[in-house]
Amino acid sequence: MKQSVLLLGSTGSIGTQTVDVLNMHAERFETLGLCCGTDVETLYRQAQLLKPRFVAARSLIDESRLPAGTVAFTGEDAPERIAAEAKADITVLAISGYAALRPLLAAIRHGGRIAIANKESLVCGGALVDAALKASGAELMPIDSEQSAIFQCLLSGGRDEVKRLILTASGGPFFRKTREQLKDVSLTDALNHPTWKMGRKITLDSATLMNKGLEIIEASRLFHFGAEQISVLIHPQSIVHSMVEYRDGTIMANLSKPDMRLPIQYALTYPERVESPCEPLKLDLAHPLEFYPADTERFRAIGMAYDALKADGIMPTVYNGANERAAEHYFAGCIGFAEIEDCVAFALDTVENRPADAIEAIAQADRLSREAADRFVARAASVRRR
């Protein structure tokens, strides 16, 4: 019997690769629904390919371009409405940014498996997500390559046997640059990731290492280990996706060629492993694998993430929200690359911590963090005009 799948965020990088996997394994999966933000042209093509029962978009949909009988939802709350209506066996959450939190909670309430590729919703709403999972019995499966690797490595031992989780980071395009050199990097350089092909925002986050900071917090939320049991190594080849060290000194590692379709497929088929469209890793042809400590003096994003995780409350939301807003200002040419970190640090220093015990508190924290980022950018612009 086929499993039904709802894909939230179908037109982005993870979404389009999920479509590839679903199309390859059409004998296993029925695509129940597709949801996008505003890229309806891609949505129409996906709908004609996969013939979903439901589609959704935040912008208007021309229903004449959909397969006959397909039901469409539109508007800002379209992701939540389709998640509530579809009641899929598996929901793939590939919506980017903080905006995924409410659709995630809606999907969890209706149970099943949630294959999650969105770290921001866990960073901001960890406690709410945990409570919703306990209430519904839904299952959360990571898609991010690092978190999928940790999940798989944790299958090798008991929780009380784990010494630490080791997240790997490519280091992005600027791993070997000094802080002084980072002041002059261009947007084109920042978006030129050496190993992964991803969306614009996550590529920028990989260049600043904000993405790794978010993953530190995400790993704590997913696997319930404290900051002191999570570490980061720079691994430029992106072959070892992450590791788990056990108390006897054994380190279990997950290796494959960089291809997001592999963790996507694993999240869909777990606990079974099936043939994949990905090119296999040939260790005899691979270059040497290098590992370096993460330099938190040069890339402050990691240190700030640990601080936000330890502070808890709304501070992880502030870290994320300020980074999202700083990225918008950077793309608009309002601040330089190195100022992204300064912007996030300013928000963490100026927004007062409080409990993140309700969706309204998290929403307010997100708003305050973006306002703080705006104040930083305004001050930076004022200084430059003098």
Secondary structure, 3 states (H helix, E strand, C coil): CCEEEEEECCCCHHHHHHHHHHHHCCCCEEEEEEEECCCHHHHHHHHHHHCCCEEEECCCCCHHHCCCCCEEEECCCHHHHHHHHHCCCEEEECCCCHHHHHHHHHHHHCCCEEEECCHHHHHHHHHHHHHHHHHHCCEEEECCHHHHHHHHHHCCCCHHHEEEEEEEECCHHHCCCCHHHHCCCCHHHHCCCCCCCCCHHHHHHHHHCHHHHHHHHHHHHHHCCCHHHEEEEECCCCCEEEEEEECCCCEEEEECCCCCHHHHHHHHHCCCCCCCCCCCCCHHHCCCCCCEECCCCCCCHHHHHHHHHHHCCCHHHHHHHHHHHHHHHHHCCCCCCCHHHHHHHHHHHHCCCCCCCCHHHHHHHHHHHHHHHHHHHHHHHHHHHC
